[in-house]
Amino acid sequence: MLLVSINTCLWGQNFKQAKKKPLEQKDRIVQKDSINKLSQISLPDRTKAKPATKELWKPLPQFQVEQNFIPRWYALENADNPTYWQGVKTDRILICLKKGKTEIDIKFLIDKYSLKPTKDKSMFIEIMNFFVYEIPNASKEKMLEIISAAKAIDFIEFAEPDMIIESQTCNPNDPYYSSNQWGPHNIWADSAWCYETGTNTWEVIGIIDNACDYYHSDLYNTVWYGYDFADGDNDPIPINTSVNHGTHVSGISSGKIDNGTGISGMANDTVFFAKVTTDADPLLYNYTAVINAINYFSTEPRIRVINMSFGGTSINAALQTACDNAWNNGKLLIAAAGNVAQSGNPINYPAAFSSVVAVGAVDVNNNWSTYSSYGTYVEVSAPGGDGSNGAGDIYSTLPNNSYGYMFGTSMASPLVTGLAGLMFAANPSITNSQARTILQQCVFDFGATGWDQYYGYGVVCAYCAVMAAIITSVDEITDYSEINISPNPANDVININLPAYFSEDKTTFELFDINGKLLKSLSIQGNQTQINISELPSGVYIIKVTDNKGVAVKKFAKN
């Protein structure tokens, strides 16, 4: 984290666009520095990084959620869904038994269908007790026959065909992505982008930093709003190109993805940039401006996540109160942990406040960056560079439509902020607490097993986090796992089956698109209904179920 950091453009009160005319070329100072704009690095082998298991996660009491196992027979539910069968192997079946049961207990089933045992089976029978078999003369019809027979046996928890799992990457066409941007690559952002790139209309990322050149070609269509909280005007443009920190941070979180230009940021969300340094002293963050910016962001409903790539070593009540208020208003606050590990490693604020996610830095090989502050407050880590002032650092936007390398936890923080933007875009219904838990759980576990003071819970996994956000329920009052939507993915209609106790009350079903727009609503008496979706385009949708016991939310896909 460079001690001073701010980011991107003006917005004005009430989300009104407030861009001013850009600086004339003659007024722009050409940056003369040691940044090697031609330096490149081969993308590292990221397959060695394995996602951490949830067993390694140390849950805080307020994040503990328990769910009972619900038997699932997806193959039977999707018997007539061609999309489902395109993604499975009909010649291999997995049969999961209740604890204590063995293959001997299903010998009659094995013999009846001439199933051939394989070497594949559960390694942890106390968690899942399953076995995999090959099916001779396999077909979809035979698979369904075997599964139907298995469902009639009370000690078989489920049976289903092997799933076809493919490596999915959606590489953007931005020219510097494959040659210079090892950071998003290392956290599997390209796989996350197959499912979500950001809405650019709904969720808004708030960035607090020193200034932002929002006329940069990679930022012009993402940085739409801004305000100069230090000078009291609505233009957060940098006074010269040496004031580059906020522009660099903005590119990491929100540089336009897949526009054929420059780099790829983490999310195509709209950005509100809060400038908190004066033009008279552009390298010193104004304390009052920072607090005012946080307070303003806490009141704007469209802002979901706030990046703070700055900090100080003295604890401060006003700063803590502003952060706590923003958290209580539903904002997810992300901050750089600090770059002072080799200077006594003092605690950094606001990163150390409990209402803020502190982000440490790692290098291209996922080693802890030795400058990155460490301690009990470090929550997660992300690529921040090795401090070489070259290809081992983080490549992003700079003023005057240029690009270059910088390093620090200031660079790691906006990578996590952009990832949070993807999560909120994938599921606008999740809360800041749920998003924070997902970030903690969806990591690559380096260093000591589980949480440690250098990596926190681990290095964030973008693909894992976005997928977790998609399936997260907005409300835990009703067990959403008991809601069955079939087929899923669907074509023209969806069938919704609810637990029997729903039949006692009038139930309301609401259908939303992925941006939270209500598409249709109906009320029924009972626990089954069918909804026609033939008029909807392909995409991901949300079903919200409400009765007098509570609320539940579940997603489905439309082919």
N, C-alpha and C positions, 0 to 999 in steps of 0.2 A: 504494500500500500504506500504510494507516495503520500506524504503527510497531507499534501494539499490536493484535493481532487474535486472536480465538478464536471458537469456534463450537460449538455446539449441545449436546445433552444427555447425560444419563448413561447409562452402560452398565454398568458393573460388570465384574468379571472374568468370563470365560467367556460373554460375550454374553447375560447375563441382564438382562432389562428392569429398570431401577432408577429409575423416575420417582417423584418425590415429589409430594405435594399442592402445587398451585400457590399462589403468594402470594395472600393475600386482597386484595381490591380496595383496601381501606383502606391496605394496605402498599405499594401500587404508586404510584410517583411519576410524575405526568403529565409527559411530556417537554415542555419549553418550548424550542423552538429555531427556527431560520430555515427549516426544511424546509417547502416549499410542497407539501402533499399533494394539492392540486388542479391543480398545474401539469402540463400535458400537452404532448406533442410529436407532430407528424405523422410517421408512419413514413417514413424516407428511401427514395429510389430506390436499391435495392441492386443493380439489374441492371447498373450500371456497374462493379461489382466482378467481375473475371474471375479464376477460379481460376488459380493459378500452374501452369506446366508443370513436370514433374519434371526437365526439362533444367536448370532454374534452381536445383535443389536441390544443395547442396554436401554430398555424402555423407561421413560419417566412415567410416574403414576398417572398423569393426566392424559397420556397417550395410549394406555393399555385398553385394548378392545378384544373381547372374547366372542367367538362365533362357533356355534355348534355345527357339526358336520351334517350336511344335507345330501342324501344320495342323489347322484346325477347320472342320467342315462341319455347323454347327448346324442348318441348315434340313433337311438329310437326316436327322439324328438325331431331329428333332422333327416328322417328316412327319405323324405321327398325333396330335400334341399340339395341341389347339385353342387353348390359351392362348398358345402361341408365335405362331400365325398371326393372333391378334387384335392382336398388337403390331407387325406388319410391313406394308409396302406391297407387294402382289404385282405392281404395275405398274412397279416400279423395281428394278433389280438392280445390285449393286456387285460388280465383278470385280477381284480383286487379283492382279497378276502378279509374278513374280520380278524382281529388279532387272535392268535391261538390256533387258527386253522392252517392246514398244510395242503400240499398238492394231493395227498392221499384222499382228502375229503372231497375233491372234485374229480377223482379218477373216473367215475362214471361218465362225466361230461367230456373228459379228455378222450375216453375210449369211443364214445358215441360219435364224435365228430373227427376222430383220428388226428387230434391235435398233436403237434410235434413240439416237445419242450425245446427251449433255446437257453443259451447261457445268460440271457438277460433276465434279471429279476431284481427285486428291491434289495438295496444294501442296508436299509434301516427299517426292519420289519416292525419295530415298535412304533414307527410313524406311519408307514404304508406297507402293507403286506401283499405285494403283487408279484405275478409271474407272467411271462410273455411266451406265446406259442405261435408256431407257424400253422397256417391253415392250408391243407392240400386242396387242389382244385378250387381255389378261392374265387369268390365273387361277392358283390355287395349283398345279394340275397342270402348267401350262406352266412355272411357275417351277421346280418340282422337276425337270422334264425338262431344262431348260437347265442347272441346277446339276449334275445327274448327268453331262451331257455335259462340263461344265467340269472335273469331278473327274477325268475320264479323261485330261486334258491335264497333263503333268507340270510345266509352267512356270506353271500357275495355282495360286496358293497357297490361295485360297478364293474362293467366290462365295456371295452371300447377298442376300436382299431388304433394301431400306431399312428401317431401324428407325423406328417411330413414337415420338418423344420428346416427352413432355408435361411441363409444369411441375407438380410435385407439391408441394402444401403441405397440412399437416394442422394448421390453426390450432386451438389449444385454446379452451375456452369460458371461460377465466379472464378476468374483465372488464377487468383492467388490462393484459392482453397487448397488445392492438391500440392502446391509447391511451397507454401509458407505457413499454413495454419495447422500445426500439429496439435494445438490445444483442443479444438472441437473434435478432431479426429480421435484423439485419445479417450474422450469420454463418449464416443459413439453417437455424436450428434447427427451424423448422416443417416443413421438408422432411425433416430427419433423423428427426423424430418420426413420419413415415409408416412408418418401419421399426423404430424402437426408441424407447421412452420410459423404459426402465429396469425392472429386475425387482422392486424393493422387497422381495426375499426372498433373493436370492443374493449379489450383489456389495454391498459396503459401502464407502461413502466415509468417510474419516476427516478430520475438520476440527479443527484446533488453533487456538483463538482465546480471546477474553476471557470470553465467557459466551453462553448461548443461551436464549431464551424458547421452550422446546420445547412450550409450551401454545398457541402461536400457531396459528390455524386452518389456516394454510398449511404448517405444519411438524409438526403433531401426529402425522400418520400417516407421516412420513418420519424424523424424529429419534427413534429408539427407544432409543438407548444413549448413555451418557456417564459421565464421571468428572471430578471436580475435582482435578487433579493438583497444584494450588497449595495448597488448603486441606485436601486429604486426605480428602474425602468424596465421596459419589456424587450430588451435585446441582450441575450447572453452570448453574443459573438465574442471571440477572443480579440483582445486589442492588438496582438501580433502573433506570429506563428510559433513563437517560443512558449506561448501559453497553450500547451498541447494536451495536457493530461485529460481533460474532460472529453475532448474529441476522440482520443484514443479509447477511453472507457466506453463511450457511446457506441463506437464501432464494434467492440467486443460483444456487447449485449444485443445490439440492434442494427448492425450494418445490414443492408438489404440483401436477403438471400435470393440467389438464382436470378439476378438481374444482369448477368453477363459482365459485371463490373467489379473489379477489385476483390474484396473479401466477402466472406459470409459471416454475419453476426449470428447469435444464437436464436433470435426470434424476430419475426417481422411485426412485432407489436408497435403501436404508436408510442412515442416517447414525449414526456414532458421534462424539459431540462431546467433545473434550478441552478442558476449561477450564484455562487456565494463568495466570490472574491471581488474586490473593487478594481476598477481599471487603473487606479493609482498605485495599487499594491497587489498585482494579480497572482502572486505566489503565496499570499497569506490568507487563509480561509477566515472569513469574518464569523465570529462566534454567534452573534445575534442573527445573522442571515441564515446560518445553518439551522438554528432552532425554528425560525420563522418558516423556512422551507419545509421542514418536517411537519410542523403544525398545519401548514397549508395542505400538504399531501394527505395528511390524516383525515381531512374533511372532504376530499374529492372521491366520490364513490367509484369512479372508473379506474383509479389508481389502485393496483393490487399489490405491487412489489416495488420496493424502494432500494436503490443502490447507494451506498455510502463508502466510497473508496478514499477515506480519510480517517484521521484519528489523532488522539492525544493521550498522554500518559497520566493526566490528572482526572480523577473522577469528578463528575459535575452533575448537580441535582437538576438543573434546567434541561440539560441534554437528555438525562435519563427520563425525566418526566415527559418530554416530547416524544421520545421513543416508546415509552410505555403507553402513552395515549394513542399513538399510531397503531401499536399492536392491538390495543383494546378496541380500536375502530376497524379491525380486520385486515390491517396491512401486514405484509411479510417484509421485514427489514433485513437487508443483507449488507454486511460490512467487511472491509478488509481487516484481517487479524493484526497486521503490522509487519514492518520490515526490520525490526530491531532485535532479532534473536542474538546477534553478535555484539550488541551494545547494552548488555545487562538484561535484556529480555524483559523490559517493564510491561505491565499490563496496559493494553490499549483500549480506549473508549472512543466510539460507542460499541465497538465489537464485543466488549466484555459484559455488556448489559444482558440480562436474561431474556429481554424482549427482542434481541438481535441475533441473527445467525452469523457467527464469525467464520470467515473463510481463510484458510491457510493456503500456501502455494507449493506446487511440485514442479519438477523439471520434466524434460521430454521423456525420460525413462521412469517417470512416476516416483522418483526419489524426492524426499522432503527437501525443499530448497532451504539451504542453510541460513539464509537471511530471514526466513519466515518466522514470525513470532509464534511461540508455542505456549501451551498451558492448558488449564482445565476449561477455559472458555472456548477453545477452538472446537468448532462443531463439525465442519467438513472441509475438504480440500479440493483444489482445482488447479489446472495448469496456470502457472504464473511466470515461468521462465527460470533460467539458471543464473541470470545476472551477467551474461557474457556480452551484452549489447550487440547481439547478432542473432543468428538463426535459432539459437537455443532459447530465445525469448518469444514474446507474444507479438504477432504482427497485426496491426490494425490501422484505422484511419488517423490522419493527422491534418492539421489546418492547411489551407491552400490546395485542397484536392489531392493531397499526397498520402503516402503510407509509410509506416516504419515500425521498428521494434521497440518495445519497452518491456520492463519486467517489474514484478512486485506483487504483493497480495492485492494491490489496486487492480491488477489485471485479472487475478483469479476471481475476485468478487463479482464483477459484471458478467463473467461466464456463468456463474450460479444464478445471478439475477435474470439473465436471459433464459436460462433453463426454467426457472420458476415462471417466467412469462409463457413459455411453451405449455407448462402444466396447467396454468389457469386458462389458456386458450383451449386446451384439450378438454377441460372440464371446468367451466366457469362456476360450477356449484361448490367446488371444494373450498374449505376455509383455510385461513392462514395456518392454523394448528395442523390441519391435515396435510397441507403442502410441506410444512416443516418436518413432519414425521416421515413423509415420503423421501425428502432429501436425505434424512438421516439413515433410512433403511436401504435406499437404492444407491449403493456405493460399491467401489472396488476396494477391498480391504488390504491395504499395504501396511507395512510396519508391524507392530505388535498386533496379535489377534484381537479383533474387536476394537473398541474405542481406545485411542491413545492420545497423548498430549501434542503430538506432532501432526498427525493426519486427521485428528478428530475421529469421526466414525469411518472415514475413508475418503477416497476420491470419487466425486459424484459420477453417476452413470446416467447419461441423458436418456438413452433409450429405455432403461429400466424405470426411470422416474416418470416419463411421459405415459408409459403403459400403465403404471400403477395409478396415475392420476385419472386415466380414462375409466378405470373400474372402481374408483372410490365413490362410496355413497355419501351424499351430502348430509344425511341424517341417520343416526344410529338408533333412533327410537324403535323403528321396526326393522327386523332382520331382513335386509334386502336380498340376501342369498336365497330366501324362500320364495321370491318372486321368479316365476319361470316365464321367459319370453321365447316363443318358438314360432317359426324357425329363426335362427339368428346366426348369420345374416339372413335377411328376409327379402321377399320380392314384392308381392302385392298386399298381403295382409300379415299381421302379427297376432298370435294367440297369447293371451296373458292368463296365467293360472296363479292364484294366490292361495295361501294357507286357508284351511277350512274356516278359521275364526273370522275371516273377512266377511263371510256370508251373513253375519249377524247385523252388519251395519251398511249404510249407504256408502259406497266407495267412489271417490273421484279420481279419474285418470286424466292427466294432462300430458300432452306431447309437445316437446320443445325441440328446436334445432340446437346445434352444438353451441350457438352463440347466446342461447337462453331465450330466444323468441318463441312465444307460445303459438303453436300451430293449431291445436284443437283441444277441446275438453269435453268430457262426458261423465255422467254419474250413473252408477248401476247398483242394484241390490244383488249381491252374490259374490262369488269368488272366481268367476270366469268371464272373459269378454274377448271380443275380436275387434281389431281396429284396421280399417282399410287405409293403406299407405301407398296405393298405386300411383297417386298423383305426386308423390315426393321424389325429388332427385336423389341420386346415390349419395350416401354420406352416413355420418354417425348422428344418432338422435337420442333423446333422453325421455324416458317415461317416469313421471312422478305420480306416485300412488298415495292418496290421503284418505284416512278414515279417522274416527274419534280416538284411536289408539296412538296415532302418530303419522309419520311421513316416511316414505322410502323412495329411493331413486335408483334406476338402473338404466344402462345404456344398451342400445342395439344398433346394428348396422343395416343399411338398406343397399341392396345390390344395384 
